[in-house]
Amino acid sequence: MLKQKSLILISLILFFTNCSSIVNKNSVALPKDKVYAISSFWNYTETPMAGLRASAIIDGVLSKKNINTISLIGGSEEIESAKNKQSFIEEKKAKALALGATYLIIGSVQEWRYKTGIDGEPVVSFTLKVIDLKSNKTVFSGVGAKSGWGHKSIGVIAQEIAQELIPQFIL
């Protein structure tokens, strides 16, 4: 009987810990009093405008923490008209510098959907990078992935990921 209870407990722990994952390449504490520009995120999903939604959520979470942000988030036509991802990022770097930002936040969305089935569980996965515009180096890189229960929306799951990633680089 004790073996069965232990097995059930371990199974539940594994089940709940596999629903969310946050990984960061490097741990860094960036100042809260600097200006952060936020670019539209690149979208690798089949969901239209997932990159724009994710970047807008990051912008909202940063604003809630009283961090000075400059939104460089455009519309869906902005990314569609870009020659390639690298030229898109270079354009955003130049624009962020011209507007007085110290850092540029870029990212990409790998998953943004509801699983099929009765519950329709939301699943979100995106990466986040912070570039120091003076040195042109990536000072933070993180990946977040999470699935939720059927009563949560994709936006709620994306916001939870953002709230877990952002404290890893903001003082």
Secondary structure, 3 states (H helix, E strand, C coil): CHHHHHHHHHHHHHHHHCCEEEEECCCCCECCCCCEEEECCEECCCCCCHHHHHHHHHHHHHHHCCCCEEEECCCHHHHHCCCCHHHHHHHHHHHHHHCCCCEEEEEEEEEEEECCCCCCCEEEEEEEEEEECCCCEEEEEEEEEEECCCCCCHHHHHHHHHHHHHHHCEC
